[in-house]
Amino acid sequence: DLRVVVLSALNGAYGTTAYEPEVHRAVRLIREVWRPDLVLAAGDLVAGQKPALADDEVRAMWAAFDSAVARPLREARIPFGFTLGNHDGSAYPAHRRDRRLAEEHWRSPARRTGVALADGARFPLFYSFTHGGLFVLVWDASFAGTAGEREMLDWARAQLASRPARAARHRLVLGHLRLYAVAEGRTRPGEVLDQADSLRDLLERGGADTYVSGHHHAYYPGRRGSLELLHAGAVGQGPRPLLAGGAAPVKTVTVLDFHFAADSVAYTTYAFDPAAPDGLRHLHPAGLPPAVQGFNGRVVRRDLPDTTP
């Protein structure tokens, strides 16, 4: 009934306007092969978070993103939903400039995303939209302190209780930082959202089905409690290994197929692998660890029951 492609971490090294070959290939696959109804990006679209960069250098990165990713999707009439990450719009005070220029970029009429906004008053920092049976809530998880943003969390509760959310077949929440650590080098405070259990409880009480996040550069289809946790992998630089399983890090992209009559969602995730036919390898969930234990909690693979107390 509905196909969604999920990307994350498209950025390269600080300040670069170039994108990795896998980013360009993912865009071609989206346009020519998968042809989804919607694309979601879980943050880090450009390589900012470096105060030494000049404003024009940051604007040049956004122009490069538009040329490599957003414009090809617009031309193919594929709607695009995104959240800001720490590299493109961090809420930390030291990166106010990045945030201001991200808002400048996305509020230009030329940067239309093609989604039907339900509430866009604070776009692109946080907003909501509907698309083909989905309600998507995008919140600001560009830093660990999301749990302290009371105004935004009150807004999120109201949005999840709204008529468009209640009428939707599925309710997704899109943010950059994850609730729980799943990747090496990311299992410490600051790399996940503070008060993860409290935030998960907010989403579960609001009827959210899935939280889609990025930041850790490692793919893992998980769940905790009744909330599915789609940890999107990196397409750009720096894939990381999971905390369990011992597999080498890979760049990935995930295709979600929603089957409304069966009330199910099928994940198909591809690793970019030069040794595989056509350079793509299907990542079967059985090849991933049954659970991942980070410093702030345990996440179970989505096809297995969660017995966490």
Secondary structure, DSSP 8 states (H G I E B T S, - for coil): -EEEEEE-----STT-----HHHHHHHHHIIIII--SEEEE-S--S----TTS-HHHHHHHHHHHIIIIIHHHHHTT--EEE---HHHH--SGGGHHHHHHHHHHHTSGGG----EEEE-TTTTTSEEEEETTEEEEE---SSGGGGG-HHHHHHHHHHHTSHHHHHSSEEEEE-SSBSS--BTT--STTSB-SSHHHHHHHHHHTT--EEEE-SS---EEEEETTEEEEE---SSS----BSSS------EEEEEEEETTTTEEEEEEEEE-TTSGGGEEE--GGGS-SEEEETTEEEEETTS-----
